[in-house]
Amino acid sequence: MHSIEINLPTPVEEFVFQDTKYFIKRDDLTHPFFSGNKARKLYYLFDKDLSNYKKIISHGSSQSNAMLSISYLAKYKELNFDYYTSHVNDFLKQNPHGNYKYSLENGMKIYEKSLPTKFDEDELFVPEGGYIIDAKIGIKILADEILKWCEENKKVVDIFLPSGTGTTALFLQKNLPSLKVYTTSCVGGSEYLKKEFFGLCEDYTQHPTILKASKKYHFAKLYPECFEIWQELKLSGIEFDLLYDPIGWITLKENKTIFNHEILYIHQGGLLGNESMLPRYERKYLN
Ligand SMILES: *Cc1c(COP(=O)(O)O)cnc(C)c1O
């Protein structure tokens, strides 16, 4: 069995953006294929003896960041990886790129069908996006790194991160009762995100605080203001992901006055996913 070298703890960097100072927790630097919050959420598998299993099974979109991290984990645990998705478009099949390409290179088998309803004993199922209670194990390590940094630097911060399933934000808040965790919903509305929180933790007093952007964004659609803020962030020195982070930063800007402390923004990785999002943006808004 191989082991994956991941770089922990990840650094915290100062970042000045539009004349405001932020701290960025660089979880994008864990490992290129095992990156960001997916590395944290899947840590429970990374750390575990999986030799009783033959295969990992998961499902979701054909460019998912979770898919890439699971494919890498499967490769290094010497397990097969079957991934179920509703559809892979013809362009992607003919020109593999981004997470899809790297996941295939890591040995993933992709099926355009619905997920099997039953699994064998030697098949390990990972829910879409790593929405699972066990994700708390890796996110606790992230929370402990943040606490240690706060202590060493004598800081009290407000934490901000954009959410998909909300798993990362939820377990961060649960593990950091002395700090406030703020998030925004990027894939559904606030009601969807609240439901996701309740699915993992019934005690709503431990849920993160949900902020809203003034406009409703549809997941994975292209918006000029998202591309603009992404470019500006990059020019300021850090590349962020193109699906979640632009909505995160827009929400942060619009809600600036509600924070009581300096902000620690969690960079949740996903940069290889930009290989598919960036050409879409460039075709639409450049030239
Ligand atoms: C998966 C992902 C998210 C969403 O994480 P959740 O734990 O599902 O809320 C946010 N940002 C990036 C870059 C991601 O890859």
Ligand as a Chemical Component Dictionary entry (heavy atoms), coordinates in Angstrom:
data_LIG
# 
_chem_comp.id                   LIG 
_chem_comp.type                 NON-POLYMER 
_chem_comp.pdbx_formal_charge   0 
_chem_comp.three_letter_code    LIG 
# 
loop_
_chem_comp_atom.comp_id 
_chem_comp_atom.atom_id 
_chem_comp_atom.alt_atom_id 
_chem_comp_atom.type_symbol 
_chem_comp_atom.charge 
_chem_comp_atom.model_Cartn_x 
_chem_comp_atom.model_Cartn_y 
_chem_comp_atom.model_Cartn_z 
_chem_comp_atom.pdbx_ordinal 
LIG C1 C1 C 0 -16.226 20.916 -3.010 1  
LIG C2 C2 C 0 -15.829 22.353 -2.947 2  
LIG C3 C3 C 0 -16.552 23.283 -2.180 3  
LIG C4 C4 C 0 -17.789 22.910 -1.397 4  
LIG O1 O1 O 0 -17.505 22.122 -0.268 5  
LIG P1 P1 P 0 -18.676 21.591 0.695  6  
LIG O2 O2 O 0 -17.987 20.911 1.823  7  
LIG O3 O3 O 0 -19.463 20.605 -0.140 8  
LIG O4 O4 O 0 -19.512 22.737 1.091  9  
LIG C5 C5 C 0 -16.092 24.600 -2.147 10 
LIG N1 N1 N 0 -15.005 24.995 -2.848 11 
LIG C6 C6 C 0 -14.310 24.122 -3.613 12 
LIG C7 C7 C 0 -13.137 24.638 -4.373 13 
LIG C8 C8 C 0 -14.685 22.778 -3.682 14 
LIG O5 O5 O 0 -13.976 21.934 -4.444 15 
# 
loop_
_chem_comp_bond.comp_id 
_chem_comp_bond.atom_id_1 
_chem_comp_bond.atom_id_2 
_chem_comp_bond.value_order 
_chem_comp_bond.pdbx_ordinal 
LIG C1 C2 SING 1  
LIG C2 C3 SING 2  
LIG C2 C8 DOUB 3  
LIG C3 C4 SING 4  
LIG C3 C5 DOUB 5  
LIG C4 O1 SING 6  
LIG O1 P1 SING 7  
LIG P1 O2 DOUB 8  
LIG P1 O3 SING 9  
LIG P1 O4 SING 10 
LIG C5 N1 SING 11 
LIG N1 C6 DOUB 12 
LIG C6 C7 SING 13 
LIG C6 C8 SING 14 
LIG C8 O5 SING 15 
# 
